[in-house]
Amino acid sequence: MTTTSGLRLGVIGAGTIAEFHVAAARQTAGQVKIAAVCDVRAEAAEKLAAEAGARVFTDHRAMIDAGGLDAVVITVPHALHAPITLDAAAAGLHVLVEKPIATTREDAVRMIDACRAAGVVCAVGHVLRFVPMLRAATAFLASGELGNVVVASERRTADYADPSRPRWFLDAEMAGGGIVLNVGTHSIDKLQMLVGSPIVEVTGHIAGSAGGSVETEAVALARHADGTRSTISVTGTGLPFTDEAEIVCGEGAVRISRGEGVWSFRGGVATQVAAPEPGEMAKAFAAQLADFARACATGTTPEVTPEYALSVLDVALAVYESARHGSTVTVKGQM
């Protein structure tokens, strides 16, 4: 239970994303306090803990056993999400776990069941749901001003050769896959958010460099439950940075770009719906953490539920299955 001094949060994993969570806690006006940091790399844990004035651990079980926590945020390699979530739930701790929720459907279901049985909140870090620009785009599309969505596309680039990227990203066992799980899950979430309908069918193709253990390229054609068709393209070969979506509606279109903001196009007229904001990802992490703290304090549902996160994972796994078999695959349903 959250104390009067705020949600006492333990951070498991002290990488770049953990730094965003620690910074977000500082913006909650005492709503969240970073009480402990754990990482198998003692130096990384000590550095992040010093910034937060928190205790240091190199084993998450030792951190949990030490007590003094209400919740944990899990920012470790994907394959470790499930076992650490199960340990936290067994100790009665609320969980905010980074996306993807897990590397297999079976693990995701185990996590959902464990948190439900323990009566703890489980939220998943699909942080794009909290980006102000994307929220504005979603609201504009939902208003119906441009009519119903007809087709949509989403394109992102990354650099899998970047030496600063964690090496486990290239480990098929730890990451659970390559760019589809690391980057493509953002694209899947964004399309479901903007179109306003879940993806129910995919035809996908993946590729990677010779000798590589994970894919660095992926394309997919998706069908949403409402009949909308969308495309996903993610590449990890170091092309210039791109993060954009285009949503075509019956009476116009919307373009969402990380650098240019949200623009609507109708009758030859371009109108800016929302401008990009400085520090938008920092704001998104702060809003996500505030939502998690609210859910923990009130015993209510977080904005991004594990059931929703499972739907994103199901689409990603369907892309892999489609690529393996060279066929169109129906996405598995909810639990």
VOTISE-708875 format. One record per atom (N, C-alpha, C, O): residue in one letter; x, y, z. Coordinates in steps of 0.2 Angstrom, whole numbers, plus 5000, padded with zeros to 4 digits. Each point is the difference from the previous one (the first is absolute). Layout:
N
AXYZ...
//
This chain:
335
M500449945000M499650065000M500450065000M500550015003T499350044993T500450065000T500050045006T499550015004T501150014999T500050045006T499850074999T499950034994T500050015012T499950074999T500650044997T499950064997S500649915003S500650044996S500149984993S500450024997G499149945000G500049994993G500249934999G500149965004L499850024989L500149934998L500849995001L500450044996R499849915007R500749985001R500249954995R499849945000L500650094995L500149964994L500749975000L500550045001G499649904997G500649974998G500149994993G499649984996V501050045002V500150004993V500549944998V500549995003I499349964993I500449944998I500250014993I499649994996G501150025004G500350014993G500250085000G499550045001A501149974998A500350075001A500250034993A500550035000G499249954995G500250034993G499750064999G499750045004T500349984989T499750064998T499350025002T499850055002I499849894997I499350015001I499850015007I499650045002A500849935003A500050015007A500150075002A499750035004E500850014992E500150075001E499450044999E499950055004F499749934991F499450044999F499549995005F499750055002H500349895001H499549995006H500250045006H499650025003V501149984998V500250045006V499950074999V499850035005A500350004989A499950074999A499250015000A499850055003A499849904995A499350015001A499750005007A499650045002A500749925002A499950015007A500150065003A499650035005R500950014993R500250065003R499450064998R500050055003Q499649934992Q499550054997Q499349985004Q499550044998T500549915006T499349995003T499850035006T499549985004A500950074998A499950045006A499949965006A499550005004G500949954997G500049955006G499549944999G500049965005Q499750044990Q499549944999Q500449944999Q499749955002V500950054995V500449945000V500750015002V500350064999K500049905005K500650005003K500449944998K499849955001I500850064996I500549954998I500349985006I500450035003A499449915000A500349975006A500649954999A500450005005A499649974989A500649954999A500149994993A499650014996V501049985002V500249984993V500449945000V500449995004C499449974991C500449935000C500249994993C499750014995D500949975004D500349984994D500649955001D500350015005V499749944991V500649955001V500750034999V500549985002R499550084995R500650044999R500050055006R499650055000A500849945005A500050045006A500150074999A499750055003E500849974992E500150074999E499450034997E499950065002A499849914993A499450034997A499450025006A499750055000A500249905004A499550015005A500250055005A499650045002E501149965000E500250055005E499950074997E499950055003K500349964990K499950074997K499350025000K499950065002L499749904996L499350025000L499750015007L499650055001A500649915003A499750015007A500350065003A499650035004A501049994995A500350065002A499550064998A499950055004E499949954990E499650064997E499350005004E499850055001A500049895001A499350005003A500150005008A499450005003G501149995000G500149995007G499749945002G499649995005A500549954992A499749945001A500549955002A500650004999R499149945004R500449945001R500349974994R499650004995V500949965006V500349964994V500049935001V500149975005F499749994990F500049935000F500249974993F500050044995T500349905005T500249974994T499649944999T500149964995D499450025009D499649954999D499350025002D499850025005H499749974990H499350035001H499749965006H499550035003R500649914998R499749965005R500250035007R499650015005A501150014996A500250035006A499750075001A499850025005M500150014990M499650075000M499349995002M499850045005I499949914993I499349995002I500049985007I499550025004D500949934998D500049975007D500250065005D499849995006A500650064992A500250055004A499450045003A500050045005G499449964991G499450045002G500150074998G500550034997G499050015006G500050074999G499850034993G500150054998L499549904998L499850024993L499349995000L499749955003D499950094992D499349984999D500049984993D499549964998A501050054997A499949984993A500750004997A500550025003V499649954991V500650004997V499950024992V499449994998V501150044999V500050014993V500549954997V500650005003I499249964992I500549954998I500250024993I499650014995T501150015004T500350024994T500649964998T500550024998V499449915002V500549964999V499949964993V499550024997P501049945000P499849974994P499449965000P499749985005H500050024989H499349984999H499849935003H499549995004A501049964996A499949935002A499950005008A499849955002L500550105001L500050005007L499350045003L499950005006H499750024990H499450045002H499649955004H499750025006A500249924992A499549965003A500249975007A499750015004P500949964996P500249985007P500150055005P499849995006I500450074992I500050065005I499350025002I499950025006T499749994989T499350015002T499749955005T499650025004L500549924994L499749955005L500350005007L499650005005D501050024996D500350015006D499750065004D499950005006A500050054990A499750065003A499349995002A499850025006A499849954990A499349995002A500049955006A499550025004A500949934996A500049965006A500150045006A499849975006A500650084994A500250045006A499450065001A500150045005G499449964991G499550055001G500250074997G499750055002L500849954993L500250074998L499650014993L499949954996H499950115003H499750024994H500650004995H500650015001V499249994992V500549994995V499950054994V499450004997L501150035001L500050044994L500649974996L500650015001V499249954993V500549964997V500150034993V499550024997E501149995000E500150034994E499749954994E499949945001K500050104994K499749964994K500649964996K500650035001P499349924996P499449964999P499949965007P500549995004I498950004998I499849975006I500449945001I500349985006A499949984989A500449935001A500249984993A499850044995T500549915004T500349974994T499549954997T500149984994T499549995010T499549954998T499350015003T500050045005R499549944992R499350015002R499949965007R499750035004E500749914996E499949975006E500250035006E499750015006D500950034994D500350045005D499650055002D499950025006A499850024989A499650065001A499349985004A499850035004V499949914994V499449985004V500249985007V499650015004R501049964997R500249985007R500150075004R499850005006M500550054991M500050065003M499450035002M499950035006I499649974989I499350035002I499749965005I499750035005D500349904995D499749965005D500350015007D499650015005A501150004995A500350015007A499850065003A499950005006C500150064990C499850065003C499350015002C499850035005R499849934991R499350005001R499949965007R499650035004A500749924997A499949965006A500350035006A499749995005A500850054994A500350035006A499650075001A500250035005G499449994991G499650065001G500550064999G499950065003V500649944993V500450064999V499950034993V499849964995V500450105004V499950034994V500649984995V500649995002C499250004992C500549984995C499950054994C499550004997A501050055002A500050044994A500649994996A500549975002V499450044991V500549994995V500250064997V499650044998G501149975001G500350064998G499950024992G500550014997H498949995000H499950024994H499950085000H499550025000V501150015001V500050075002V499850054994V499850055002L500149924992L499850054995L499350025001L499750054998R499949915006R499350025002R500050065004R499550035000F501149995003F500050065004F500350064996F500150065003V500149934991V500450064997V499550054998V499549994996P500550075006P499550064999P499850004992P499450014999M501149994997M499950014993M499549944997M499650014996L500649935006L499649944998L499350005003L499549984997R500450055009R499450005003R499650054996R499449994999A500950074999A499650054996A499849974994A499450014997A501049954999A499849974994A499549955001A499550004996T500549965009T499549955001T499350035001T499549984998A500550085006A499450035002A499750034993A499450004999F501050034997F499850034994F499749954995F499550014998L500849935002L499849954995L499349985003L499549984996A500550015011A499349975003A499550054999A499449985001S500750084998S499550055000S499649994993S499450035000G500849944995G499749994994G500050054995G499650004995E500850065007E500050054996E500149994992E499850034996L500749925003L500249984994L499649934997L500249974995G499350015009G499749944998G500449945003G500450015004N499349934994N500349945003N500749984996N500250024995V500249955009V500749984998V499949954994V499649955001V500850064994V500049954994V500649965000V499949945000V500750095000V500649965000V500550045004V499950065002A500649915001A500550035004A500749974999A500049944998S500550095003S500749985000S500450025005S499950065003E500649914999E500450015006E500849984998E500149954997R500350105003R500749984998R500550035006R500050065002R500549905000R500550025005R500649974998R500149944997T500550095004T500649984999T500450005007T499950035004A500649934996A500549995006A500749984997A500150004994D500349995010D500749994998D500249945005D500350015005Y499749934992Y500249945004Y500749995000Y500349965004A500150084992A500749995001A500350055005A500650015001D499050035002D500250065004D500449965006D499649965004P501050064997P500449965006P499750025007P500149965005S499550094995S499750025007S499449965001S499750005006R500049974989R499449955002R500249955004R500549964999P499150025006P500249945004P500149944996P499649984995R500949985007R500249944996R499449955000R500049964996W499650045010W499549955000W499450014995W499749954998F500350114999F499550014994F500249954994F499549984996L501150005004L500249954994L500049935002L500349964997D499550035009D500049935003D499249974999D499650035004A500349934992A499449974999A499649975006A499450015000E501049965004E499749975006E499850065005E499449995003M501050054998M499950065005M499450054997M499650025004A500550004990A499650054997A499349974998A499550034999G500549904999G499449974998G499950014993G499549974997G500950074999G500050014993G500450074999G500450025004G499550004990G500350064999G499650074999G499750015005I500350024990I499750064999I499350005001I499750055001V500049894997V499250005001V499850015007V499650045002L500849935003L499850005007L500350075003L499750035004N500949994994N500250065003N499750074997N499950045004V500049964990V499850064997V499349994997V499650055001G500349894996G499349994997G499450005005G499550024998T500749965008T499450015005T499850075001T499450015001H501050044998H499850075000H499650014995H499550045000S500749944994S499650014994S499349975000S499550034998I500549915005I499349965000I499650045005I499450014999D500850015007D499750045005D499750074997D499450015001K501150024995K499850074997K499449994995K499550045000L500549914996L499549994995L499349985003L499550034998Q500649935007Q499349985004Q499750065003Q499450015001M501150035002M499850065003M499750054995M499450035002L500949994993L499850054995L499449974996L499550044999V500549904999V499449974996V499449995005V499450014997G500749985009G499549995005G499749934999G499449995002S501049964995S499749935000S500649955000S500550024997P499449935006P500649955001P500149964993P499650004996I501149985003I500249974995I499849925001I500149985005V499649994990V499749945000V500349954995V499949945001E500550084994E500349964995E500650034997E500050074999V500649905000V500650034997V500349954995V499949945000T500450094995T500449974996T500750035000T500150064999G500449915004G500750035001G500549974997G500049944998H500650095002H500649984997H500650035004H500050065002I500549905000I500550035004I500749984997I500049954996A500550085005A500749994997A500550025005A499950055004G500749934996G500650025004G500649994996G500149974995S500450065008S500749994997S500349935000S499849965005A500650024991A500349935000A500349995006A500550045002G499449905001G500349995007G499750035006G500249985005G499350064994G499750035006G499549965003G499749954996S500250055010S499549965004S499350035000S499549965002V500450104997V499450035000V499850044993V500550024997E498949995002E499850044994E500150075001E499950035006T500350014989T500150075000T499550044996T500050065000E499749904996E499550034995E499349975001E500049935001A499550104998A499349975000A499550054996A500050065001V499649904996V499450044997V499449955001V500149945000A499350105000A499449965001A499450044998A500050065000L499649904997L499350034998L499549975005L500049945002A499650105001A499649995006A499350014998A499850054997R499749915006R499350024999R499750015007R500249965005H499550094997H499750025006H499349975001H499749984995A500050015011A499449985001A499450034996A499549974998D500650105001D499550044997D500150004992D499650034997G500949935001G500149994992G500550054998G500249994994T500150055010T500550054997T500649954999T500249965003R500250064991R500649974999R500650055002R499950064999S500649915003S500650055002S500749964998S500049945000T500550105000T500649974998T500550025006T500050055003I500549914998I500550015005I500749994996I500149954997S500450095004S500650004998S500550025005S500050065002V500549895000V500550025005V500649974997V500149954998T500450095003T500749994997T500550015005T500050055003G500649914998G500550015004G500750014997G500549995003T499550034991T500650004996T500350075000T500550024996G499350035009G500350065000G499850054995G500450054999L499049954998L499850054996L499950065004L499950005006P500050064991P499950065004P499349995004P499649974998F500450065008F499549995005F499350024997F499950064997T499749905004T499350014998T499549975005T500149945002D499450105000D499549975004D499350044998D499950055002E499849924994E499450034997E499449954998E500149944999A499350095002A499449964998A499650044995A499950065001E499749914995E499550044996E499449965000E500049944999I499550105002I499349975001I499550034995I499950065000V499949904995V499650034995V499249985002V499849955002C499850114998C499349995002C499650024994C500250014994G499149985007G499650014994G500050074997G499850014994E500350045011E500050074997E500750045001E500050065001G500549905000G500650035001G500649965003G499849945000A500750085002A500549965003A500450045005A500050065001V500449905003V500450025006V500649974999V500149944999R500450115002R500749975001R500350025007R499950065002I500449895001I500350015006I500849985000I500249954998S500250105003S500750005000S500350025006S499850055003R500749914999R500450025006R500350075000R500050045005G500249984989G500350065000G499650064998G500150065001E499349934995E499650054997E499350015004E499750044998G500149915006G499450005004G499449974996G500149954996V499350075005V499449974997V499750054995V499950065002W500049924992W499750044995W499449974997W500049944999S499550095000S499449984996S500050034993S500250064999F499649904996F500050024993F499349994998F499749945000R499950114997R499450004998R499850054995R500150065001G499749924993G499850044995G500650054998G499950064998G500749915002G500650044998G500350055005G500450044999V499349965007V500250045006V500349965005V499749955002A500950075000A500449975005A499950045007A500150065000T499749905005T499950045007T500449965005T499949945001Q500550095003Q500349975006Q499549995005Q499750055003V500349894999V499549985006V500450005006V499750025006A501049964994A500450005007A500750014998A500249974995A500250075008A500750014999A500449955004A499849995005P500849994993P500449965004P500250045006P500150065000E499949915006E500250035006E500749985002E500249954999P500250105004P500749985002P499949955006P499550015004G500949954996G500049955006G499449965000G499749985005E500050004989E499349965000E500149935003E499549985004M501149994996M500049935003M500150015007M499749965004A500650094999A500150015007A499350015003A499849975005K499850074991K499350015002K499649945000K499649995005A500549974990A499649945000A500249955005A499549975003F501150024999F500249965006F499750035006F499849965004A500250104997A499750035006A499349995001A499749985005A499950024989A499349995000A499949935001A499549985004Q500949974993Q499949935001Q500149985007Q499649965003L500950075001L500149985007L499550035004L499849975005A499950094994A499550035004A499449954999A499649995005D500249994989D499449954999D500149945004D499649985003F501049994997F500249945004F499950015007F499749965004A500550104999A500050025007A499250005002A499849985005R499950064990R499250005001R499749945001R499649985005A500649974990A499649935000A500249975007A499649965003C501150044999C500249975006C499650035006C499849965005A500250104995A499750035006A499249995001A499750005005T500049994989T499350005000T499749934999T499449985000G501149974998G499849944998G499649994994G499549964999T500650094996T499650004994T500549984994T500549985001T499250024993T500349984994T500550054997T499850065000P500849924999P500550044997P499850014992P499649974998E500650094999E499850014993E500249954996E499749984995V500949995006V500349954995V500049935005V500449995004T499149974994T499949945004T500449944997T500250014994P500049945010P500349954997P499649964995P500349974995E499150035005E499649974995E500150034993E500049974995Y500050105006Y500150044994Y500749984997Y500149994994A500450015010A500749994998A500149934997A500349994996L499249965007L500049944997L499850004992L500249964996S499350095003S499850004993S500550034996S500149984994V500450065008V500550024996V500549954999V500349994994L499949975011L500449944999L499749954995L500449984996D499050015005D499749954995D500150024993D500149964996V499850115003V500150024993V500849994998V500149984994A500350045010A500849994999A500149924998A500449994996L499349975008L500249934999L499649974994L500349964997A499250075001A499749994994A500450024994A500049964995V500350095005V500550024995V500549954999V500249984995Y500150005011Y500549954999Y499749934997Y500449974996E499050015006E499749944998E499950014992E500149954996S499750105002S499850024993S500749994996S500049974995A500550065008A500650004996A500349935000A500349984994R499649985011R500349934999R499649964995R500349964997H499150055003H499549964995H499950034994H499749974995G500450095004G499950044994G499250004998G499850004995S499950015010S499250015000S499750055004S500450025005T499049994994T499650055004T499849965007T499849954999V500350095006V499949975007V499550045004V500050065000T499549905003T499550035004T500350015007T500349955003V499650115000V500350025006V499649965006V499450004999K501049975005K499649975006K499650055004K500250065000G499249915003G499650055003G500250015007G500549975002Q499150075002Q500250015007Q499949945004Q499749954998M500550055008M499949955005M499349985001M499949955004
//
